[in-house]
Structure formats: C-alpha cells, structure tokens
Amino acid sequence: MTIISDSDERRSDRQAGRVTQALAFSLTHDVLQEVVAIALVTPRDKHRIDLKTLHEALRSSLQQVKWPVLITYMDDLPKKNNKVLRIKLGERLNIPEITDDAPYLARHWTGVCPPPDTDLKVPIASAPCEVDCGAVMGVIRSALPKDFQSHVRVHEGNTEAFLAPKATAKHVEPLDPDWAGHMKRFISLSVHNYMVPNKVHLLAEPLPRDPNGDVDEEALQDILDKLEEESMGKLGGSTEGRVLQAFASILACSATDIKPTADFFDLGGDSLRAGKLMSALRNDFNVNLPISLIFSQGTPKALSAHIDDLLKSAPSADQMESNTEGCAKTNSSTNPFLMLLQLFPLVVLYPMRRAFQWTIFILALSYTQGWVTNMSVPGRLLNLAVSIMFAQVAVRAVAPFIGIATKWLIIGRYREGLYPMWGLYHTRWWIVQKTVSICGKGFFNTNESTKRLYLRMMGARIGKGVKVNGTSLGEWDLLDIRDGATLGKCTCRPFAAEGNTSMYLGRIVIGENVSVGVASIIAPGSYVPADTCIGLNSSSWEQQDADESYRDLTASRAPKPHWAMSIFFTTPIMLVAWFLALTPWLGGLVGMVLNQPMDNNSPLRDILNWFTQPERVGYHYLALVLRTMFSPYILFGFTIFIKAILDACFGKMGPNPVEGRGNVTTWRGALMNSLMPGSRLHDLTAMFGQHYEATSVAVRMLGGKIGKRVYWPGTGPGIGDYHLLDIGDDVVFGSRSRLITSDGNGSEKIIIRDRAMIADRVTLLPGVEVGHKTVMGSGALTRRGGHYADGGTYVGSKGGDAVCLSSGSDMSEKKEKRQSQIHRVASDATLIETREAPSKKVPNVSDHPVMARDSDSEHTIVNHDEASPFGRAFYFKLAPYRVMGPFAIFCYSTFITVFTAFFWNVPSITAIQLVDRITREFVPSYGTAKDALVLYGMVTIAISILTTLHAIFALGIVIAAKWMLLGRRTPGNYDWDKSPYCQRWQLFLNIEKIRRNCYRGHGILGLLTGTEWIVLYFRALGATIGKDCCLFANGNPSLMFTEPDLITLGDRVTVDDASVVAHINTRGKFDLNRLQIDDRSVLRTGSRLLSGAMMMKDSCLLEHTLIMGGDVVEEGCTMQGWPAERYYGKRINQGTGQQEGETSDSDGLRSDAETITG
C-alpha cells in the first residue's frame, strides 16, 4: 500500500489544497484477497478528487496493480500518541469486500474520524458517497443552450447525464458530439469529482415523460438500449469494431467509450485480462494471436490491423481442424494389482541395490582382517575406508549391467506407436524406466567414449565422435545419432505424452554434425538434417530458426586445457580436495576402529557383530553428520586458497577471446569449474538458505562482483565463470537460469544492472548487459553481446533472441527529482509490473515507514524504494511480521540438511543391526559364501521394510508441515514485505528435502511418477485432480507441483516433465493465481503454464511451449513456441527417420496401440 502525494504535474491541486493528508490501507478483495484503498483528508471548501483523477496522477510513477481501488474521504486521520493508525482501518470503517465488478460510485466512501487515542476496537462511522443529482443538473443548466434540457440519474451504481432538446423546441440543431467531453470537464470544476457523470448521452429526441411530467426511466432505458444496439451493429461490421467490442466486454465498459488508439493497459487492463482478451479475439476471428501481441500492439486499431493481415493469409479449413491425438482404448490407473506392482521399484528394487552395497562392504571388511594393517588404529581406519570405497566401486560396476539386462529381458526393442497408459506395453516401459534409473550408468558415465558404449549396449545407433554430455536420453532403440553430432545438456527422448492418457514413442534421427544447444528439446518423431545447428532454449519444432552461428554458443565449445596440465596439475589438486573433504568423515570414523574385531571362525559374522555395536553405530552417525556439515566448507575454503595462489602468481582472470588465450588461462578456468561447480556451491549455500546473502558472499569470494540484497533462486543459477559476473543491487533470480560466460568464441562478462529480474529458465550468453529494472521473463534467451534496455521486458526466444514485449524506451527519459515528500505504509508499493508507462512528472512512492503525510509538516526521508520486496523485508525489516534473520535461517537449514542425511541412513544401519541379532540367535553359519547370500537376502528384506516405513513417515511429515505452515493457499499477493507466506514457504521447501534427497536423488515421488500413488499424494496436499490422470509421465521430472492447492486437473490429463506453477515472481512481486487444465489435455516435456493460465479440453502444449499468465488454450488446440502460437500440423510422426530410408515398426503394433485422431 502506498501514500499518494503531490506531483509537479498536479501542482495546481496542491496549491489549491485539495488533499492535505493521505493514508493507504488494505481492503479485502474476493479474488486477490487484499487490495489497496486510500483515505484522503480534504478541506470542506474544496472539491474532492475521485479515483480517475488519482489514477491519472499515478499513471507514470506507480504500477497499475498498486493503484487504490477505493477512496474514503475523512475530516482527519485516526491517530494515537500523535502517530497515524493504519491498523484495521478497513475493518473499522466497515467497508464490505470489494469485487472487480463493483460500480464506480461504490468505490467512494465517507468516514468520520474518531477522537485521538480512540481504541482500535471502536468502529468508525462511514457510508458510501451519494450523488446530488440536483446539483449536477444545476451545473449543466448553467452551460446548456436554452432549447435543451438535461436529466441526471444514478443507474446501477454509475452516474449518467442526458442532454436532449426540449419538447417545445422546433428545428433545433443537435449538439455536437464534443459536447459530452466538454460537459464532463465543466461539471468537474463545480462538484466533487465522483459526482461527474460517467457517461453523457446526447439524444436527438426530447426526454420521454410519464403522465405526471417526470422522466420515464423505463422508456429512457429503452432508447439507450436501442442506441447501444445500433452502435454495436455498426461496430460488428468492421474488424476494429469487433475488437472494440471485445475490449468492452473484458473491461466491463461501453465500446463507445473506448478510443481506437487507447492502450489496453491504460484502460485498466492487466495481464490476466489480457489473456482473456486474446482468447476472445482468437475465438471471434479464428486466427492465431500470441498473447505477446497485446504488449507491443495493445490498441484496438493496431490489433485490428494485425488481424486483417492474418485473415488474408489464414490457414484453410482443413488446417484449422482439431489435431488431437490419442488412443481409443484406455485403462484405469487405480487397478489394485497395477498399483501394487508400481511399488516394486520403491519397495524391492532400491532396497536390493542398497543391500548389495552393504553386503559387499561387510565382505570386504571381513577380508581385510588378515591384513597387516589390521593391527593398528590407522590401519583399521584405512581398511574401513577402503572397504566402503570398494563397495561403492562394485555397485557402480555391476548395477548398470543389471539395468541393461532388465531392458532387454522385459521390453526388448522399443517400437514406435501410440500406447494406452497403464496397459501391458506401458507398464513394461515403466518398469524398465524405473529399473534403469535406480541402477544408473555407473562407470559408463566416466567420459564420452564410455557413454557411447552404454548407449549402444542399450540399443541406440550412435555414430563416431558423438557427444552427449549431460543430455537426457531414453528409449534407446529409437535413437539414431549420427557421426559428429553434439548434444549439449538438452533433452532427446523418443517418449512423449499424448491425449486421452496415451504414450507416444517416435524414432529420432539426428544427422551428421548436428549441434543441439543447452536446454533445447528434440521431440519424438523428429528428423534433424545433417549440419543443422539448433540453438539454446529451442526445440526440433523450431528448426526454421536453426543457424550455423549457434554452433559455438555453448559452454561445451569453450577451449579445453592441455592434457598434460590436466594430468600433472588438475588431477593432484582434485585428489587433495577430495581427501580434505573426507577428513571430517574420517575423523568421525576413528572412534569406530579403536578396538580390533574379535577373531573367531566366521570372519563375516564377526565383522557384522563388531560393526553393529551401539558405540560404533554412534561413531558412524557422527562421521555422517560431520561430513554433511563440514565437507562443503572445507572444499570451498580449499578452492579460495587455490584461487588466491593462482591470482598471486598469474594475476586475476578477466574476459578474453579464444584467439591468443594462453594454456594457463584456459587451465585456470577449467580448474575452478572442477573445484567448485554449481552443485558444490549449492551444497554450501543450502546450509544458509539459497536465497540469502551467504550466496552473494560466496560468489564474491570466488571473484564475482555482486550487489546488495540479491535474491538467489532455490535451484541454480548455472554459473560458468564466477569472476565474469557483475550483478547489481536488488536483482531477483528465478530458478534454473543459466549464466554462460564462456563459449567457443571466448569469455566475456555478464552484467546485470540494479533491480533487474532474471526469471526461470533464462539463458544469458557471454557479453550480455541487462539494463536497470529490465525483466528477462520466463525462458528468455539473449544474443551474444546483446544489450537489453533499461525497463524493457523480454520473454522466450524466437530466432535466437528474446521476444521483446516492451522495449523500455519509455524509461530513457529519466523522471525529474521529485520535490514532494511521501511515505510508505505497507507492501503494495513493492509490486512491480513488467510494463512501464511514459515518463511524466508524477507523485512518487517511497518506503519510509511513516504512514501518512501532512502537507504542512516536514520529515526526514529514508528512501528504500529501490529495494525489492525481499530486500525491504529481510534487510530493512519493513514487514508487518517477524522476519527471521540469517542466523535463524542458518540454524534450521543446517539442521534439516543434517537430519535428512541422518534420517535416510537409519534404515540401512538399523537393518544391519537387526540382521546381526537374528543371525546370531537363529541362523547357523554355513561358511563365507552361503553366509554372504543369507546376509544379502535378510538385509534386503530388512531394508525394504524399514525404508518403506521411512518413506511413508517422510511423506506424512511433508503433508503435515504443509498444512501447519501454509494452510490452504488462496489466490492473492504475498510479497515478502507484506505477508509471511514467502518466509513460511521457504521453511516448507527445506522440510521437503526429506522426501527429495533420497533414493539416489530421485526422491520418493521420483519412483512413483505416472502412477495413482503420486496423484493421491498431491490430493493430500490440496490439489483437485480428476480420474486417471498421469503426472510426470516420462519418469524424470525436474519440477513437481509447487502449489497443489491452486491446481485443478480434469479427467485423463497427462502432464510430462512440464512446469505447472501457480506462483509468479516479477521483480520480487509474488502472486498466487489458479491454474486449470481440463479433461484429456496434454503438457509435454519442457512446456510451461504460467500462473493464471487455463487449458480447455483436449488441448495440448508441445515441447518448449509457454502459455503466459491469463492466457486460455482453446478446446482442441495445439500450441507450440515460447511464447506459444497455434500449431496446425501433426503432433506425431513429425519428420520420422523414414525420410532417410529407415523402417518403421508401427505395422507390428499390438492391439492396445489403436489410435484415434481428432
């Protein structure tokens, strides 16, 4: 909420003394929960300003979302101890909940200020403002020609004036249309502004009268309706008129009141209503209108011209038909036998892997009992460490072959086609996917050669010199990646979700020397021709944007250090770092090996009994805790130490091109990336909470230039070279963004100016400069060396660059220094929209915690306006709740991290203890080999039971924490400096580690994707999910639902690795909105549904698709692109390998692959 003060442009009002005091306060709203209202103190002898006058004054200095929606006029402001009281003001005034449909007059109230020091429980007398129709008519008569008469009425909460010729007048010329505007301005000089008629109707005929001579209101309304119908009929005859009608419908006003050159947002529109407007226009004209158009061409005139151009080249009727796909046959996700089978990876497979590792460890440790090293404490510590490492090596060597064998035994070769989910083929696919995920690649993940070997063993056709580092792959028999292809941290899966809960498998062919950039997606069924270069943040659906210049724009193309320097310098340093990181763990294990194991006839039984003694188990847990707590700090400290030595010897590193770069410079950059990659930095900052100052301090120590109050994301950002970052104050980062500072062309600095916003999935390339208050929206991709203007708004990518929604040119004219003194009372002043109005001399908003301004008083101003909502709450403590400090966050973050590691280690240790107790009491010794088999079987059973119980308990903890901390979420604004929601949510996200950081990084839910079990979990968190929905269908989700309460899914909705997030954080403005996905809709991998968007029945988002907030995907529509556009082609068999002479297995599909096309 904000205090509204005088501006230079409104200096006449100030001189006239129309407002002497102002106080912003909160008001309840039926959808947004809370909006801004304002109390104004106005002299009795002055005309009161209304909302329109106030909004006009605020237009260029305050975002529209923060404009007051209601005014209360008072004779003074409530005070206590000479301090203005804002607390409970809306409640004390007894103003009812307001809605977007509230009439204009109902937004103006009067109140009588109570005496000073009145208790807060005492209500304040108030009432809606009323219009003195007689006074307004008197003003009109004083200016109206003698042959005309007037009438004023209040109809449905709006004031209307009628100007008509008198019945006695003969041959009177009608009034000029400009009379309506002139009359409004004339009336505003004589009465309170809220009494000025909203509409002035110019009638050609006399006013209708009843038998008593009074104006006949019913007959008058009939005349108006007829005129409105005629006007709408005229409008319906042209494109511009129909656009005006759509504007009027969305904005709840008359089409005749909208000028063709008026901007949608200037008329009171917002991002959510913008989506509804574009949806209405799409339905009306049956053309593809991206929502981004409203930001750049937001007037009826511009939109109608664009629509006319589209209609000239509109697709044919056949192309416009729905292109839905899916199987006719369906299966139930709630089949009890199926649900039982779907617990196999969680309950059986993972415990088997875990038990195998523990069995190998016990065997190896028992074998070392005959070594000479067993006679001393250091020797026994070495034996223990070597046994643990040997067990890890054994699992990494054996497990991948189990995965490979499972794939060939259960599913054989994958075959192209459509298959109903939860059928026989899909279930076989699901079992293989989970088994391979649990087994992992092991030593096949060592380098590119071993990765290629693994892919070939899984059935893929892989050419020579193929690079797939960090690429998500699967369904290997359907992959054909040819010589020299480079896939850089992208997604290349022949799997896709389809309509009516179907699974689509399509062959992918990647031609010779193809390059696919970071974060791009190759859709199933794709054929990428030889020498094609798909850029970053793109997809195979957008091959028309491919360009050879993209080949060098990835970090993988950066020069590599000389092999000799890697072997003789990097390897020893990494070994030292590894050993130092292990020292806390080794220190904790010392107590375990103080005593030598007893030497009996069964070494394995002896070691089992020795290891499971309570004091040794205690030392094991101590070692675990020490390693979790201190290893990240030791690694970080060692990295800083090495950096300092290298800086002292060779000087600090800076930007440099590839040409002329020395071997030492290349080696130093690679060494720092090896010592402290983003994942290790994340392990460190997780102890302090990822969002806070500790992350800034760490990056500064690594060489980056980081400003104050930077809000870091919970995941990411991916940072190339720390020393090439220059980040300003109050910058806000979204999750999964990438800051690429080095590529095949060289290394350049990335500059992000103050108050910029780097949203989720943004990729910044070397040499980029992001301007002051610039918003790089979701999925934005910059061009190398690009400059993005101050105040601009960019989103997504088209042709290798971000799509500009607002150029920021309006920010080039700096606002003059404001002379008036203004003050902050609450958080609504923090709401920053992504769109700025033209610069004017206007009132300002600051963050000083004084809640009102007296025009005659002077104050010392402390301006915190440049801080983000997070900065105001966390650093300036300008929040209405207790904000936890860094130490409190450090305490709970560290505790939860350590507790999670301890929690998931308990099942294994307890299982070993139980097995030792059982074997000693009930199981005779059969010799080492048989004892090992018995041990493995019993440990598997024990770990299975205990781990499953822990999983159930962990999910219970998360569900209970959600309801205790957050309750049921509702739409609204929850800025850091307004609501404790964000603080509580961060605590909840920390607690969620207990279900995420387990099962080899897959988490509990990662082993239940695509099943009814995960649906039950999200329902327990408050989600509304229909029957037979498939969530995170491809099995590798990168992001789960973050606000399940606000998500509504219909029946048979299929969500792949898509982002369905109900919050939006724009420059620190944190809002929650509902998301709705109707029956049989599909969200494929890499698609994103922004907060407030909606998908109708049978709609589909293809790979790399963004639906912006408020947008509506119409029934049966398929969308693609970031931001999205209508896609009219086929969704399946998109350029299959058959184009290159490949054969298809589709003829051999089983009956359950029967398809239906819409």
ABEGO torsion letter per residue (X at the ends): XBBBBBBAAAAAAAAAGABABBBBBBBBBAAAGBBBBBBBBBBAABBBBBAAAAAAAAAAABBAAABBABBBBBABBBBBGGBBBABGAAAAAGBBBBBAABBAAAABBBBBBBBBGBBAABBBBBBBBBBBAAAAAAAAAAABBAABBBBBBBBGGBBBBBBBBBAABBGBBBBBAAAAAAAAAAAAAABBAAABBABBBBBABBBBBBAAGBBBAAAAAAAAAAAAAAAAAAAAABAAAAAAAAAAAAAGBBAAABBAABBAAAAGBBAAAAAAAAAAAAAAAGBBBBAAAAAABABAAAAAAAAAAAAAABBBAAAABBABBEBABBBBAABAAAAAAAAAAAAAAAAAAAAAAAAAAAAAAAAAAABAAAABAAAAAAAAAAAAAAAAAAAAAAAAAAAAAAAAAAAEBBBBEBBBBGBAAAAAAAAAAAAAAAAEAEAAAABAAAAAAAAAAAGBBBBBGBBABGBBBBGAAABBBBBGBBBBGBBBBABBBBBGGBBBBBBBBBBBGBBBBBGBBBBBGBBBBBGBBBBBGBBAAAAAABBAAAAAABAAABBBBBAAAAAAAAAAAAAAAAAAAAAAAAAAAAAAAABBBBBBABAAAAAAAAAABAAAAAAAAAAAAAAAAAAAAAAAAAAAAAAAAAAAAAEBBBBBBABGBBAAAAAAAAAAAAABBAAAAAAAAAAAEAABAAAAAAAAAAGBBBBBGBBBBABOBBBABAAABBBBBGBBBBBGBBBBABBAAEBBBBBBBBGBBBBBGBBBBBGBBBBBGBBBBBGBBBBBGBBBBBGBBBBEBBGGBBBBABAGAAAABBBBBBABBBBBABAAAABBBABBBBBBBBBBBBABABABBBAABBBBBBBAAABBAAAAAAAAGBBABBBBBAAAAAAAAAAAAAAAAAAAAAAAAAAAAAAAAAAAAABBBAEAAAAAAAAAAAAAAAAAAAAAAAAAAAAAAAAAAAAAAAEBBBBEBBBAAABAAAAAAAAAAAAAAAAABBGGGAEAAAAABGBAAAAAAAAAAGBBBBBGBBBGAAGBBABBBABAAABBBBBGBBBBBBBBBABBBBGGBBBBBBBBBBBGBBBBBGBBBBBGBBBBBGBBBBBGBBBBBGBBBBBGBBBBEOBBBBBABBABGBGBAAAAGBBBAAAABBAAABBBBX
